[in-house]
Amino acid sequence: MSLVSPTYAKTGECTPTQKCRRADIFDFSPYFSYFLAQSVREGTCPERGAKGRWPLVLLFYGAARFPAPSLPALRKFVSKGSSPVSTTTAPTRAAKRAFNFNAGPAALPLPVLERIREELLDYRGTGMSVMELSHRSPEFEAINNAAEQNLRKLLAIPDDYAVIFVQGGGSMQFTMVPMNLALPGKPVDVLHTGAWTAKAIGELKKGVLHNVAASTEAEKFTRVPRADEIKLSADASYTHICTNNTIEGTQYHALPASSAPLVADMSSDIASRPVDVGKFGLIFAGAQKNLGPSGVTLVIVRKDLAERADKNLPTVLQYRTHIKEKSLYHTPPTFAIYILSLVTEWLAGEGGLPGIQKRNEAKAKLLYDTIEESGGFYTCPVEKSSRSLMNVVFRVGGTSNQIGDESLEKDFGRQAAAASLIGTPGHRSVGGMRISLYNAVGQDSVEALTQFMREFHRTRG
């Protein structure tokens, strides 16, 4: 089956009245050859260049009627003009980049993206992309090991803890943790602080004994529980917390005491500040906010706790399986793990977690100060002692009887996006605005945002 226009297939050119579409250059015939070139523009006809070079970024398989340069020449052509990447310096090649405040998937460090681009076609002399490497190959095993060792150094993970990479996101862990760690007759204690602990509780309700040991729902989750509000069980299997609540904009700045193992959902603040891993029984985190792209989930688990699981559980849902197989029990998300390894390398080059914490505190201070200095035009509903360094939520406008003006907030979001300030609207469940300040968000992004906020206040306040 061919989707190539007849004229283009014969001559490589479009008729004067014909507009090429992407569909015009796809060919799924059984005679496979491949072609890669440099750029494509929607709705315009490709122009013939020098022999063997065509302005298309599409990788496609088709009959050998198109010029097909050798693979080494193709790699040289595509990589021409790229610059070396350092983990600590910005690239010299200019690129139009948005100020990305998305809540996840979120911003990645530009040096990491540059490294990915340079290694995309030929990973360190293999002649293959990381996406093409076998997960059993020595090259990928080295990537997998580097990702683990980088994390162990950054987070100072003790030797009696396993580090594994799994799939299914943080949401899978709402089921996997109790399957592996809950003991018969011993409840799971949960400190309820918002949407993500609500999802964890929802999974526990499907047959796991549990106790909501504290909740700030009555305060609309505008703070985390205070120590005197927490009522833990005497014999709990473990205590579940979410260290940072992306939707509500709250974060623990001191860990709650628990005699039972502490299980932490750190999906939105992992590696954003130093933590004492030894105080936790298990930490899990989706990578897509501070550690890399979506697709891989980090689990750090004390090895003795992983042995609690019934051996009759499905094999793939047992932590011990992934520990034994070094995260290679089945095909892992190889490209996501590769990017995670690069991000951890970048984090180390930025001064490790102490250095990143200073950056994150400075960014958050600038934004919170701008809110506080607006004279009530911007308001943050979160108690100061619980305010997140990762996700800053606020309302725009409003009256003494109504916090936030939805029409004004929509205008804020539209004008911000027009100024390349992306991802400012709050979660659909709560409204308002939300600014995510994950590790890769630079101080320059926050400065651009706060300048916009002051101007929006001046013209609309």
N, C-alpha and C positions, 0 to 999 in steps of 0.2 A: 504494500500500500504506500503510495507516494503522495505527499502533500505539497510537492514542489510545483510551482507554476510551470507549464510547458515551455514558455519562452525563456524563463530563467534557467531551466534545466538544460536547454540546448546551448544558450549563448552566455549565460551568466549575467544577463542584463534584463531589465524590465522595459516594456514598451513605454513610449512617452506618456501615454494616458493612464498607465497602470501604477497603482500604489502598492508597494510590497507590504505585506503583513508578516508577522512572525510565522504564521502558519505556512506562508509561501516558501519557506526555506527549510521545512522539516521533511525528512525522507526516512521512512522506516523500511526500506527495501531490504531484502535478505543479503545483499552484497555489501558487506560492511567495510567501510573505511571511515576514518574520522578526520575532523577538521576543527581547528580552533583558531580564532583570530581576535581582533582587539576591541571593537566597539559596535554597538547597534543603536539605532535610533528608531523609535516607534513611528511607523507611518511614513518612512522615507525609503527610497530605493538605495540599496548598497551600491557603492561605487567601486569599480575595479581598481585595484592598486597594482603594485609590482607583482611580478609572477610569484604565485604561491602565497600571496597575502590578500586577505579579504577582510573588510571591516565588520566582522560579526563576532560577538562574544559567545555564540552558541556552540556547544559541543554536540555534534549530531552524527548519526550514522547514516550513510547513504551510498548510492552507487558511485563508482570512481569516476564520475564525470566532473567533479570539482577538483581544483588544484590541491594536492596533498603534500605539503612540505614534510621533510623528515622530522621525527620527534625531537631530536636535539635542536634543530633549527627553530622548531616551533617554540620550544621552551625559551630559547635565547630571545626570540622575537617578543614573546609575551612579557618576559621579565625585563626587557630593555627599559631603562629609565628608572627602575626601582632603586632605592638607596638602602644602605645597611641600617640595621635596627639595633638600638641599644635599649636595655631595659630601663635606663634612667634618663634618656634624652629624647626629645621630640624629634620626629622625622623632618628631614629637610624638604621633602616633597609636599607641596601645599595640597590640601584637600578641604573641600567644603564640608564642615561637620556641624551638626546641630548641637545645641546645648540640651543634653539628654537627661531629663529628670524622670524617666519612666520607672515604674515600680518593679518591673521585672517581667520578661527579660530586660536587662538594664545596660547602662553604658559599660563598655570594655575599654581598658587602657589603650590609647592610640599606639604606643610602641608594640603592644601585643598584636593588634590588628595588622600592623606593618610586618611583623615577623611572620604571621600567618600568610600574608600575601606573598612574601618572598619564598616561603617554603611550600606553597600550595601545590605546585606541579611536580616538584622534585624534592622530597623530604631528605635533605642531607645526603644526597648522592644515591638514594635508593632507586631513582627513576620512577617513583610513585608518590602520590599524595598520601598523607596520613590516612585519609578516608579510604584508600585502596589497600593499605597494609593489612595483612592477616593479624588478628589479635594474638595469634600464637607465634608471631615472628619475633626474633630477638630485638628488632627495632621498636616494636610496640611494647614489648615487655620492658624495655629500657624507659620508654615514656611513662608507662604505668608506675614503674618503680620510682622514677623521678618525682612524679606527682605526689606519691605517698611520702617520700623522704622530705620533700620541700615542706609539706604540711606538718610533718613531725617536728621539723626545726622551727617553723614559724610559730606553731601553737605550743611548742615544748610538750609534746604528747609523750607520756610515760611509756615504757616498754611493755607494761602489762595491759596496754590498750591496743586494740586492733583498729586499723584504718582501712575501710573498704569503700568501693564505689559501686553503687547499685542504681537501679532505674525506678521509675514510678513517682518521682518527686517526693516532696515532703508529705503529700497526702497518702502515699503508700505506707509511710512510716506510722501513720495513725492506726493502721491495722497491724503492721509488722512488729511494732514495739510490744503491744500487749500479747501478741501471739508468742513471742519469744521470752518476755520478761515477767508476765503476770503469773503469779503463783496461785494454786487452788485455795480458795477461802480467804485470800488476802487482797483487799481492795487496791485499786489504783487511785491515788489522790491526784486531783487536778486543781490547779489554780487558774480560774477562768478569767481571762483578760480580753476577750474579743472573738473575732470571727474564726481565727485559726484554732483556738482552744475549743470553740464551739464545734468545729468539725471533728476534733479529736474525741470530744465527749460523745458526739453522734456515733462514732464507730464503737466506742466502749458500750453504748447502750444496746448493741447487738449481741450481748451475751457475756460481757466482762463486768465483774463486780467492781464498782467504782464509787468514789466519794468526791463531790465538789467541795474542796476544803476551804475555798475562798472565792469570792466573785465580786467584781465591781460593776456588774451589769446595771445595778440600780443607779449608778452615777454615769451611765452611758459609756462606760469603759474609758473615762477621762483620766484614769490613774491606774497604777498597779496596786495590788493589795498591800496593806501595811502589815507589819509583823504580828501585831496583836489581833488581826482579823483572821489569821490563818489557823484553821482547826484540822490538824493532820491526824490521820488514823494511827493507832498505836502499832499496828502490824501491817502497814502498807507494803505492797509489792514494789512500788516505786512512786515518785512524785513527778508529775508532768507539768512543765511550764513552757511558755513561749517567751523567750527573752526579749524579743522586739515585736511589736504589733504593728504591722505595716499599714493597716486600714485606719486604726484608731490613733496612731502616732505616739504610742507609749513604749517605754523601755525600762527594764530593770537596771538600776545602777548599783544595786547591792543584791546578792543572791539570797533567796529565802532559805532559812535553816530547814534541813530535813534529815532525819535519821535514816530514812529509806533512800535508796539510790535516786539521785536527781536525774531526770531525763529532760533534756532541753531541745526544743525546736528552735534552732538558731538560723533558720533559713534566711533571715533578713539582716542579721548582724554578725554572722560568722566572719572571723578574720578582720573585723573592723576595730578591734581593741584587744589588748591582752586579756586572756582568761586563764584561770587555773583549772586545767582539764581534770586534774585529780579530784576535784570536788564534784564531778559528774559521774554517773554510771554510764550514761549514753548521751551523745550529741548527734543530732542529724541536721542536715541543711541542704536544700536545693542550691545548686551552684549559681543560679541565674541572676543573682543580685550582686554578690561581692566576689565570687570566685571564678566565674566563667559564664558559659552559655547555658541555656536550658538543656535538659537531657541526662545529666548526671547528678546523683545525690550522694553526698558525703555522709558516711556513718562512722563515728568514733565510738567504740564500745569496749568497756572493760571485759577482758576475755573470759573471766569467770562467770559474768552475767550471761554471756552468749551461750553458756552450757546449760542454762535453765531450761531451754526449749525442749519440748517433747520431740523425740527423734522421728515420730510419725507425722510431724508437720510436713507439708509439701516441701520438697528439697530446696527449691529456689527461694522459699520464704524463711529459711533458717539462716541466721547470721553465721553460724558455724560453717555452713557450706561456702560462703563467700570468703570467710577468713582462711579456710583451708586451701581454697583455690586461688587466693590472692586476687580476688575480684574478676577472675577469668573462668568462672564456672560455665558461663555461656557468653555469647558475644556481647561485650560491653559497649557503651557509647564511646567508641574510640576517639572520634574527633573532639568530643566534649572534654574527655580526659586530657587530651593533648593541650587544649586551650587552657584548661585548669592548671596544667603544669607550667604553662607560660605565665599565667597570671600570678601564680605563687612565686615565680622567679622575679617578676616585676615588683611584687610586694616586698621581697627581700631587698631589692635594690632601692626601695623607697624608705629604708630604715626599719623594715620589719613592722610588727604590730605597734610598737611604741610610736614609730614615726607616722604610721597611718592614723593612729588615734589622735595625734596632734593636728593633723590635717583635717580630720573629720570634726573635731571640736571647734576648730577655727571656722569651718564652713557653716556649721550649725549656729554658732554664736552670731555670725554676720546676719544670717536669715532671721533668727529669733529677735535680734536687736532691731532689725528693720520693721518687724511686726509690732514690737512694743513701742517703737518711736512714731507710729502712724497716728497716734491719738484716737485709737478705736476704729479707724477705717479698716484695718486688718486686726483680727482677733484670733488667738489660739485657744481652743477650749481645754487643752490638756494642762493639768497641774504641773507647775514648774519642776517639781521633784521627779516627775515621771516622763518628762519630755524626751522624745527620741532624738538621737543624733543622726538617725538614718532616714526617718520619714517625718517631715514637718507638715502638720496639717493646720489649716487656718481658714477662716471665713472672710468674705469681702463684703463691706457695707452692712446694711441692716439697720434696725431701729432698736429702741430700748425694749420693745416687745418681741422683736424677731431678730435672731442672730443670723446674719448673712442675707444677702439679696441675690437670689438665684439668677435673675436676669443680669445683674452686674457681674456675677461670677462666670456666666457663660461668655460675656464680653471679654473678661479677663483672659479666659482660656483661649478664645479665638485670636485676640491680639497678641498674646504670648506666642502662640504657634506661628503667627505671621512673622514674628521677630526671631524665629528659630529657637524658641524656648519650648521644648516639647515635653509633654507628659505632665502638665500642671493640674488638670482636673482631679478632684478627689475620687475615691472609689464610689461606684454608683450606689452603694448601699447607704452611704452617709453624706454624699455631696460635698460641697465646699471645694477647697483646693488641697492638693498634696504634692509636696516636693520631696523626691527621694534623693538623698545625698550619699549614695553608696561610694565605695572606695575610689572608683574610676572617675567620679564627677570631680572636676577640678575647681579650684578656688575661682578661676576666671569665669566659670559657668555661674557660680553663685553671685559674683559681682555683677554680671550681666543681668541676672534675674532681679537682684535688689534695685539696680538702677531702673529697670522696667517698672518695678513695683512703685517706686517713688514717683515716676512720671505718670503712671496710671492713677495714683492717688491725687496728684496735682490736677489732672484733667477731669477726673470723675468724682473726686471726693467732695 
